[in-house]
Amino acid sequence: MSRLRDALIRPVIFVVAILTIQTIDVVSWPAKARQAPAEGKSEAANTEKLLADGDCRSCHAPDRKVVGPSYSDIARRYAAQADAVAKLARSIRQGGSGNWGNVSMTPHPDLKDEQLAQIVAWILSLKDAQPAPTPPIQAEVKQYKYTLNSGKTVALDFQVFVEGSDKKVAKDIFRGYQIYNSYCYRCHGTDATTSELAPDLRRFTEAGTTPQDFLSVAMAGREEKGMPSWAGFLSEEDVRQIYRYVKGRSLELVPTGRPPSEYD
C-alpha cells in the first residue's frame, strides 16, 4: 500500500514494495542483540534516530500509547521472556496484529538484521522506565462551545475559531485543511465533501469516531479496502489536525474552500 500512497504523493518517484517477507534466523537473534554495543547516550541517540527516520514514531512513543503500545509497555511484557528478542524482531519485520489489539502493525522487511537487533535491544532496555503522567481528567479539559446552523450548541475539546471571531479558523483547523486538501482529497473528496472512491469522512467522524480511532485508521491503513498506511509520512499531530478540520466540516462550522484564518 506504500506504493499507492507514494503514487498519490510523488507521482515521479515510485517505491518498489517488497512482497516476500524475509525469514528470520531465530537462533541468531539473541547473539546479535548481545553483540550490540553497550548502551549509552550515543547508542540510545543512534537508535532513536533510526526510529525517527522510519515510521515508528507515527505509531509508538517511549512512555505512552499512540496507535500501538508504548515502548516501555512492550519492554515490561517481553523483557522476562527468553525468546523476547526473536519475538520482537519478528513482529517488527513481519507486522501483524493480535498481541495488542486489532490494529495491524506495518511490516518492515527492509530493516537489516543489525538494525532490528539494535532497535529490540533499546526497547527492552526501557523495562524499568516510568509511564507518562496520567492526562488531566475530562472535567479539566477546556471545552469550546459553538452554535450550529440548526441552533444546537455543541462542546468540543479543540478550538475551531480564533478567540473573538466566528469566521477565522484556528491554526490547527487551517493546518488540517491544508494537509487534507494536499493528500486526502484524492480519495475522500475535495474539502471533505463526498467521493465515489472512498468513504465520506464527515460521516465517519459523525458516527462516534474518536480522534484515537481516526488516528489508528490513518496510520495503519485498511489494506482490504484500498486505504494506504500514512505512518512515516504524516505525524501524529498532522492526523489530529486533519481530524479537527474534518470534524469542523461535518458540523458545518468550517466552510468549503480555503477557510478564513488569522493568516489573512
BELRASUL-V514560 format. One line per field, one symbol per residue. phi: phi as a letter, one per 30 degrees, with the letter a starting at -180 (. if undefined). psi: psi as a letter, one per 30 degrees, with the letter a starting at -180 (. if undefined). A space follows every 10 residues. Layout:
phi = ???
psi = ???
This chain:
phi = .dddddddcb edcccdddcc dddcdeddde ddddddeeda dddddddddd dddccdddbb bebadcccdd dddddddced ddcedddddd dddcijbjdb kcddcddbdd ddeddddddd ddeddcdcdd ddeddededc ddcccbcded jdcccccbdc cdeibcbddd edddddedde dcbddeccje ihcaadcbdd dddddddidd eddddddddd ibedcidddc djccdededd ddeddddddd didcddidde bddd
psi = ffeeefeeei ffkkkjkjfk kkkkjeefee eeeffklkka eeeeeeeeee eefagefffl leglkdelll eeeeeeefef kegeeeeeee eeefaalefg afkkkkliff kleeeeeeee eeeffgfgkk llkklkleff kkkkkkklff fkklklglke lkkgkgekll eeeeeeeeee geeffeegkk ghdllfellj feeeffggkl eeeeeeeeef liefggjlkg kfekleeeee eeeeeeeeef fgekllajkk lff.
